Amino acid sequence: MIFASDNWAGAHPEIAENMARHAAGYASAYGSSELDRKVERLFNDIFEQEVAVFFVGTGTAANSLSMSAVSRPGGVVFCHSGAHMIADEGGAPEYFTHGGRLCPVDGALGRITPAALEAKIGLYPPAFIHSGQPAAVSITQATEIGTVYTSEQIGGISEVAKKHGLPLHMDGARFANALVSLNISPAEMTWKNGVDIVSFGGTKNGCWCAEAVVFMNPDHAREFPFIRKRAAQLFSKSRFIAAQFETYLAGDLWLRSARHANAMSARLAGHVKASSQARLGWEPQANELFPVMKKEAVDALRDKARRSTLGIRRTGSMGPSPTTRP
């Protein structure tokens, strides 16, 4: 068993097979193929309305270019203090917004609250040019610590954002995991609660390299083709991203995979709760788990895993050792 990030996992066999099927022959380039168009229609279906979809290669690109699309001079984006954009994107959102800033908003269990958001926005009066101006609000769903915003919580944040004329972005790197946890529709988790832009992730849930920026209102995406091209995220053979999303979305593979990942997380959480050597930092709601253990216990487990790995390598390369036990 590998207790590591879902970024370590391979691709789902069905997705790999579909990429292989589309590897032969020819298809029009730069997102204009029939397969690309088919996948765009799939996104329309799952969101229950016409949306604008743009494939990109990474979640960092999806988040950063989303912020670029809503950027303003001196713009400030409000997100949780532990959000991926502010902690793990290496300055990419600031770079692609040409100097925009990310303002951290605190909140328990990885979620910002309407009151905390209102207070932070209040630090940037629109007429005070020296501090800059609010540009957008971003939430992460599921959050960086494996919790999930409820539909009502998203709606409450949206109310504050709309009050100040700010678009609401959702970092959905683990979109499917949050969706099945809440047992609601993609529309209910997004535009029906005021979300304007989604960074829609597939890589952490069985795809090879498939992310998308989805605008709930296509009219708001008119400049985005140029933003994506300028950022070197317009792939000539985009059908290979489309092929992943075709399999991912067409047969509910994305939901089945997310349910399985969440279930395995819950199963592991049960073992942690039953252990005398560990406890949960908080209750997981998606596919991320954060146990708390004493350093001595962690070191012992790492040593056991290391010795186990060495034993496997010896057996695989040299045959069973006389002292090796099953």
VEXKOLMAR-199931 format. One record per residue (C-alpha): residue in three letters; x, y, z; residue number from 0. Coordinates in nm, 3 decimals. Last residue first. Layout:
> type | u | v | w | seq
> ala | X | Y | Z | NUM
...
//
This chain:
> type | u | v | w | seq
> pro | 0.645 | -1.526 | 0.360 | 325
> arg | 0.983 | -1.573 | 0.527 | 324
> thr | 1.317 | -1.495 | 0.371 | 323
> thr | 1.613 | -1.658 | 0.541 | 322
> pro | 1.702 | -1.890 | 0.252 | 321
> ser | 1.665 | -1.588 | 0.021 | 320
> pro | 1.404 | -1.613 | -0.249 | 319
> gly | 1.515 | -1.521 | -0.601 | 318
> met | 1.790 | -1.275 | -0.690 | 317
> ser | 1.619 | -0.972 | -0.840 | 316
> gly | 1.260 | -0.999 | -0.724 | 315
> thr | 1.338 | -1.152 | -0.387 | 314
> arg | 1.608 | -0.899 | -0.312 | 313
> arg | 1.382 | -0.611 | -0.419 | 312
> ile | 1.095 | -0.736 | -0.207 | 311
> gly | 1.321 | -0.762 | 0.096 | 310
> leu | 1.450 | -0.408 | 0.041 | 309
> thr | 1.094 | -0.282 | 0.024 | 308
> ser | 1.002 | -0.455 | 0.349 | 307
> arg | 1.308 | -0.310 | 0.520 | 306
> arg | 1.211 | 0.040 | 0.407 | 305
> ala | 0.848 | -0.007 | 0.509 | 304
> lys | 0.952 | -0.125 | 0.855 | 303
> asp | 1.189 | 0.169 | 0.892 | 302
> arg | 0.918 | 0.410 | 0.785 | 301
> leu | 0.675 | 0.254 | 1.031 | 300
> ala | 0.926 | 0.282 | 1.315 | 299
> asp | 1.008 | 0.644 | 1.229 | 298
> val | 0.639 | 0.734 | 1.229 | 297
> ala | 0.586 | 0.567 | 1.567 | 296
> glu | 0.883 | 0.753 | 1.718 | 295
> lys | 0.761 | 1.081 | 1.574 | 294
> lys | 0.430 | 1.047 | 1.754 | 293
> met | 0.133 | 1.031 | 1.524 | 292
> val | -0.137 | 1.265 | 1.390 | 291
> pro | -0.328 | 1.133 | 1.090 | 290
> phe | -0.423 | 1.365 | 0.800 | 289
> leu | -0.642 | 1.196 | 0.539 | 288
> glu | -0.740 | 1.324 | 0.196 | 287
> asn | -1.000 | 1.149 | -0.017 | 286
> ala | -1.314 | 1.345 | 0.073 | 285
> gln | -1.480 | 1.437 | 0.403 | 284
> pro | -1.199 | 1.354 | 0.647 | 283
> glu | -1.263 | 1.409 | 1.019 | 282
> trp | -0.992 | 1.616 | 1.181 | 281
> gly | -0.633 | 1.567 | 1.299 | 280
> leu | -0.709 | 1.197 | 1.317 | 279
> arg | -0.540 | 0.988 | 1.582 | 278
> ala | -0.240 | 0.759 | 1.594 | 277
> gln | -0.055 | 0.492 | 1.793 | 276
> ser | -0.343 | 0.338 | 1.988 | 275
> ser | -0.521 | 0.265 | 1.661 | 274
> ala | -0.897 | 0.230 | 1.625 | 273
> lys | -0.938 | 0.584 | 1.495 | 272
> val | -0.655 | 0.528 | 1.248 | 271
> his | -0.823 | 0.209 | 1.127 | 270
> gly | -1.150 | 0.391 | 1.069 | 269
> ala | -0.970 | 0.669 | 0.884 | 268
> leu | -0.826 | 0.405 | 0.652 | 267
> arg | -1.176 | 0.294 | 0.563 | 266
> ala | -1.291 | 0.654 | 0.514 | 265
> ser | -1.000 | 0.719 | 0.279 | 264
> met | -1.077 | 0.399 | 0.090 | 263
> ala | -1.439 | 0.510 | 0.056 | 262
> asn | -1.337 | 0.854 | -0.070 | 261
> ala | -1.111 | 0.699 | -0.333 | 260
> his | -1.383 | 0.456 | -0.442 | 259
> arg | -1.645 | 0.730 | -0.462 | 258
> ala | -1.405 | 0.944 | -0.666 | 257
> ser | -1.337 | 0.662 | -0.911 | 256
> arg | -1.707 | 0.593 | -0.957 | 255
> leu | -1.780 | 0.963 | -1.007 | 254
> trp | -1.508 | 1.013 | -1.269 | 253
> leu | -1.600 | 0.691 | -1.444 | 252
> asp | -1.953 | 0.824 | -1.493 | 251
> gly | -1.966 | 0.673 | -1.841 | 250
> ala | -1.906 | 0.981 | -2.055 | 249
> leu | -1.705 | 1.186 | -1.807 | 248
> tyr | -1.364 | 1.018 | -1.763 | 247
> thr | -1.376 | 0.835 | -2.095 | 246
> glu | -1.424 | 1.155 | -2.295 | 245
> phe | -1.210 | 1.354 | -2.052 | 244
> gln | -0.907 | 1.142 | -2.133 | 243
> ala | -0.970 | 1.156 | -2.507 | 242
> ala | -1.011 | 1.534 | -2.483 | 241
> ile | -0.664 | 1.567 | -2.330 | 240
> phe | -0.525 | 1.361 | -2.617 | 239
> arg | -0.741 | 1.552 | -2.863 | 238
> ser | -0.548 | 1.864 | -2.763 | 237
> lys | -0.283 | 1.774 | -3.018 | 236
> ser | -0.183 | 2.138 | -3.078 | 235
> phe | -0.196 | 2.218 | -2.708 | 234
> leu | -0.293 | 2.572 | -2.611 | 233
> gln | -0.130 | 2.614 | -2.267 | 232
> ala | 0.167 | 2.827 | -2.376 | 231
> ala | 0.059 | 3.116 | -2.147 | 230
> arg | -0.003 | 3.347 | -2.442 | 229
> lys | -0.230 | 3.085 | -2.595 | 228
> arg | -0.436 | 3.052 | -2.277 | 227
> ile | -0.480 | 3.426 | -2.238 | 226
> phe | -0.573 | 3.463 | -2.606 | 225
> pro | -0.840 | 3.193 | -2.583 | 224
> phe | -0.954 | 3.355 | -2.255 | 223
> glu | -1.058 | 3.691 | -2.395 | 222
> arg | -1.416 | 3.591 | -2.476 | 221
> ala | -1.460 | 3.380 | -2.164 | 220
> his | -1.712 | 3.591 | -1.972 | 219
> asp | -1.971 | 3.549 | -2.247 | 218
> pro | -1.942 | 3.172 | -2.198 | 217
> asn | -2.112 | 3.202 | -1.856 | 216
> met | -2.023 | 2.907 | -1.630 | 215
> phe | -1.663 | 2.938 | -1.742 | 214
> val | -1.473 | 2.610 | -1.720 | 213
> val | -1.094 | 2.594 | -1.704 | 212
> ala | -0.984 | 2.238 | -1.769 | 211
> glu | -0.739 | 1.979 | -1.642 | 210
> ala | -0.619 | 1.653 | -1.795 | 209
> cys | -0.272 | 1.502 | -1.758 | 208
> trp | -0.290 | 1.127 | -1.708 | 207
> cys | -0.643 | 1.094 | -1.575 | 206
> gly | -0.751 | 0.880 | -1.279 | 205
> asn | -0.877 | 1.116 | -1.011 | 204
> lys | -0.584 | 1.346 | -0.932 | 203
> thr | -0.538 | 1.431 | -1.301 | 202
> gly | -0.904 | 1.513 | -1.366 | 201
> gly | -0.940 | 1.864 | -1.229 | 200
> phe | -1.189 | 2.134 | -1.320 | 199
> ser | -1.063 | 2.482 | -1.236 | 198
> val | -1.409 | 2.632 | -1.213 | 197
> ile | -1.528 | 2.984 | -1.295 | 196
> asp | -1.845 | 3.173 | -1.201 | 195
> val | -1.967 | 3.006 | -0.881 | 194
> gly | -2.295 | 3.162 | -0.761 | 193
> asn | -2.469 | 2.875 | -0.587 | 192
> lys | -2.659 | 2.748 | -0.892 | 191
> trp | -2.336 | 2.809 | -1.083 | 190
> thr | -2.124 | 2.562 | -0.890 | 189
> met | -2.210 | 2.283 | -0.647 | 188
> glu | -2.572 | 2.268 | -0.760 | 187
> ala | -2.468 | 2.255 | -1.124 | 186
> pro | -2.222 | 1.974 | -1.054 | 185
> ser | -2.508 | 1.778 | -0.895 | 184
> ile | -2.535 | 1.688 | -0.526 | 183
> asn | -2.417 | 1.390 | -0.321 | 182
> leu | -2.202 | 1.608 | -0.094 | 181
> ser | -1.918 | 1.354 | -0.078 | 180
> val | -1.977 | 1.263 | -0.441 | 179
> leu | -1.917 | 1.624 | -0.545 | 178
> ala | -1.620 | 1.681 | -0.318 | 177
> asn | -1.433 | 1.385 | -0.463 | 176
> ala | -1.531 | 1.488 | -0.815 | 175
> phe | -1.391 | 1.840 | -0.778 | 174
> arg | -1.054 | 1.729 | -0.640 | 173
> ala | -0.852 | 1.986 | -0.838 | 172
> gly | -1.169 | 2.194 | -0.825 | 171
> asp | -1.029 | 2.537 | -0.745 | 170
> met | -1.357 | 2.728 | -0.748 | 169
> his | -1.367 | 3.089 | -0.861 | 168
> leu | -1.621 | 3.350 | -0.753 | 167
> pro | -1.637 | 3.674 | -0.952 | 166
> leu | -1.639 | 3.997 | -0.750 | 165
> gly | -1.903 | 4.269 | -0.766 | 164
> his | -1.875 | 4.351 | -0.395 | 163
> lys | -2.218 | 4.214 | -0.302 | 162
> lys | -2.152 | 3.933 | -0.548 | 161
> ala | -1.853 | 3.814 | -0.348 | 160
> val | -2.040 | 3.834 | -0.018 | 159
> glu | -2.337 | 3.641 | -0.155 | 158
> ser | -2.103 | 3.386 | -0.314 | 157
> ile | -1.948 | 3.310 | 0.022 | 156
> gly | -2.291 | 3.231 | 0.165 | 155
> gly | -2.385 | 3.021 | -0.136 | 154
> ile | -2.070 | 2.814 | -0.105 | 153
> gln | -2.148 | 2.754 | 0.261 | 152
> glu | -2.505 | 2.649 | 0.178 | 151
> ser | -2.385 | 2.397 | -0.082 | 150
> thr | -2.148 | 2.253 | 0.174 | 149
> tyr | -1.776 | 2.327 | 0.150 | 148
> val | -1.571 | 2.010 | 0.183 | 147
> thr | -1.283 | 1.901 | 0.407 | 146
> gly | -0.976 | 1.715 | 0.284 | 145
> ile | -0.705 | 1.943 | 0.420 | 144
> glu | -0.639 | 2.136 | 0.098 | 143
> thr | -1.010 | 2.186 | 0.048 | 142
> ala | -1.238 | 1.978 | -0.172 | 141
> gln | -1.333 | 2.220 | -0.327 | 140
> thr | -1.094 | 2.515 | -0.293 | 139
> ile | -1.245 | 2.863 | -0.278 | 138
> ser | -1.144 | 3.170 | -0.478 | 137
> val | -1.269 | 3.529 | -0.454 | 136
> ala | -1.195 | 3.788 | -0.721 | 135
> ala | -1.054 | 4.132 | -0.808 | 134
> pro | -1.051 | 4.354 | -0.499 | 133
> gln | -0.863 | 4.679 | -0.561 | 132
> gly | -0.517 | 4.806 | -0.479 | 131
> ser | -0.398 | 4.947 | -0.147 | 130
> his | -0.275 | 5.283 | -0.273 | 129
> ile | -0.574 | 5.339 | -0.502 | 128
> phe | -0.820 | 5.395 | -0.220 | 127
> ala | -1.150 | 5.432 | -0.406 | 126
> pro | -1.236 | 5.060 | -0.398 | 125
> pro | -1.172 | 5.026 | -0.024 | 124
> tyr | -0.933 | 4.733 | 0.027 | 123
> leu | -0.935 | 4.631 | 0.395 | 122
> gly | -1.310 | 4.573 | 0.369 | 121
> ile | -1.245 | 4.275 | 0.146 | 120
> lys | -1.072 | 4.111 | 0.441 | 119
> ala | -1.363 | 4.172 | 0.679 | 118
> glu | -1.620 | 4.045 | 0.432 | 117
> leu | -1.417 | 3.728 | 0.376 | 116
> ala | -1.394 | 3.661 | 0.750 | 115
> ala | -1.771 | 3.706 | 0.786 | 114
> pro | -1.853 | 3.491 | 0.482 | 113
> thr | -1.632 | 3.209 | 0.613 | 112
> ile | -1.318 | 3.061 | 0.460 | 111
> arg | -1.276 | 2.686 | 0.472 | 110
> gly | -0.962 | 2.485 | 0.551 | 109
> leu | -1.093 | 2.335 | 0.873 | 108
> ala | -1.145 | 2.669 | 1.047 | 107
> gly | -1.115 | 2.992 | 0.854 | 106
> asp | -0.854 | 3.251 | 0.772 | 105
> val | -0.850 | 3.462 | 0.458 | 104
> pro | -0.517 | 3.510 | 0.282 | 103
> cys | -0.493 | 3.791 | 0.024 | 102
> leu | -0.338 | 3.686 | -0.305 | 101
> arg | -0.183 | 3.966 | -0.507 | 100
> gly | -0.183 | 4.061 | -0.873 | 99
> gly | 0.152 | 4.147 | -1.026 | 98
> his | 0.108 | 4.059 | -1.389 | 97
> thr | -0.190 | 3.827 | -1.333 | 96
> phe | 0.016 | 3.541 | -1.476 | 95
> tyr | 0.303 | 3.599 | -1.236 | 94
> glu | 0.091 | 3.649 | -0.925 | 93
> pro | -0.100 | 3.328 | -1.000 | 92
> ala | 0.231 | 3.145 | -1.070 | 91
> gly | 0.400 | 3.248 | -0.743 | 90
> gly | 0.525 | 2.898 | -0.671 | 89
> glu | 0.176 | 2.744 | -0.686 | 88
> asp | 0.188 | 2.573 | -0.346 | 87
> ala | 0.088 | 2.806 | -0.063 | 86
> ile | -0.127 | 3.087 | -0.206 | 85
> met | -0.289 | 2.902 | -0.493 | 84
> his | -0.307 | 2.575 | -0.301 | 83
> ala | -0.519 | 2.736 | -0.033 | 82
> gly | -0.389 | 2.741 | 0.325 | 81
> ser | -0.465 | 3.108 | 0.396 | 80
> his | -0.802 | 3.066 | 0.227 | 79
> cys | -0.856 | 3.282 | -0.079 | 78
> phe | -0.913 | 3.648 | -0.168 | 77
> val | -0.769 | 3.777 | -0.496 | 76
> val | -0.633 | 4.133 | -0.504 | 75
> gly | -0.597 | 4.336 | -0.822 | 74
> gly | -0.365 | 4.634 | -0.856 | 73
> pro | -0.484 | 4.664 | -1.214 | 72
> arg | -0.763 | 4.406 | -1.252 | 71
> ser | -0.745 | 4.032 | -1.306 | 70
> val | -1.051 | 3.822 | -1.391 | 69
> ala | -0.899 | 3.620 | -1.677 | 68
> ser | -0.556 | 3.617 | -1.513 | 67
> met | -0.710 | 3.455 | -1.207 | 66
> ser | -0.846 | 3.174 | -1.421 | 65
> leu | -0.506 | 3.155 | -1.589 | 64
> ser | -0.338 | 3.095 | -1.255 | 63
> asn | -0.586 | 2.836 | -1.134 | 62
> ala | -0.596 | 2.631 | -1.453 | 61
> ala | -0.221 | 2.660 | -1.509 | 60
> thr | -0.145 | 2.542 | -1.156 | 59
> gly | -0.394 | 2.259 | -1.205 | 58
> thr | -0.192 | 2.139 | -1.499 | 57
> gly | -0.214 | 2.074 | -1.873 | 56
> val | -0.490 | 2.302 | -1.991 | 55
> phe | -0.821 | 2.238 | -2.169 | 54
> phe | -1.062 | 2.527 | -2.215 | 53
> val | -1.437 | 2.483 | -2.165 | 52
> ala | -1.708 | 2.748 | -2.208 | 51
> val | -2.042 | 2.648 | -2.055 | 50
> glu | -2.387 | 2.581 | -2.197 | 49
> gln | -2.622 | 2.451 | -1.931 | 48
> glu | -2.686 | 2.142 | -1.719 | 47
> phe | -2.332 | 2.135 | -1.575 | 46
> ile | -2.290 | 1.767 | -1.660 | 45
> asp | -2.444 | 1.807 | -2.004 | 44
> asn | -2.252 | 2.118 | -2.103 | 43
> phe | -1.931 | 1.943 | -1.999 | 42
> leu | -2.024 | 1.651 | -2.222 | 41
> arg | -2.087 | 1.894 | -2.507 | 40
> glu | -1.732 | 2.024 | -2.470 | 39
> val | -1.616 | 1.663 | -2.479 | 38
> lys | -1.786 | 1.609 | -2.814 | 37
> arg | -1.632 | 1.928 | -2.954 | 36
> asp | -1.284 | 1.811 | -2.859 | 35
> leu | -1.357 | 1.474 | -3.022 | 34
> glu | -1.480 | 1.646 | -3.336 | 33
> ser | -1.147 | 1.822 | -3.363 | 32
> ser | -1.103 | 2.200 | -3.320 | 31
> gly | -0.906 | 2.207 | -2.997 | 30
> tyr | -0.576 | 2.318 | -3.142 | 29
> ala | -0.552 | 2.058 | -3.417 | 28
> ser | -0.774 | 1.872 | -3.660 | 27
> ala | -0.752 | 1.497 | -3.620 | 26
> tyr | -0.530 | 1.240 | -3.789 | 25
> gly | -0.472 | 0.869 | -3.761 | 24
> ala | -0.358 | 0.663 | -3.468 | 23
> ala | -0.329 | 0.778 | -3.105 | 22
> his | -0.706 | 0.803 | -3.053 | 21
> arg | -0.746 | 0.439 | -2.955 | 20
> ala | -0.435 | 0.460 | -2.734 | 19
> met | -0.586 | 0.753 | -2.546 | 18
> asn | -0.901 | 0.549 | -2.497 | 17
> glu | -0.704 | 0.258 | -2.355 | 16
> ala | -0.520 | 0.481 | -2.108 | 15
> ile | -0.851 | 0.623 | -1.987 | 14
> glu | -0.999 | 0.276 | -1.941 | 13
> pro | -0.687 | 0.164 | -1.757 | 12
> his | -0.716 | 0.446 | -1.499 | 11
> ala | -0.396 | 0.647 | -1.486 | 10
> gly | -0.131 | 0.597 | -1.221 | 9
> ala | -0.130 | 0.725 | -0.864 | 8
> trp | 0.143 | 0.946 | -0.724 | 7
> asn | -0.064 | 1.264 | -0.759 | 6
> asp | -0.314 | 1.099 | -0.524 | 5
> ser | -0.064 | 1.185 | -0.254 | 4
> ala | 0.107 | 0.913 | -0.055 | 3
> phe | 0.025 | 0.617 | 0.166 | 2
> ile | 0.121 | 0.349 | -0.087 | 1
> met | 0.000 | 0.000 | 0.000 | 0
//
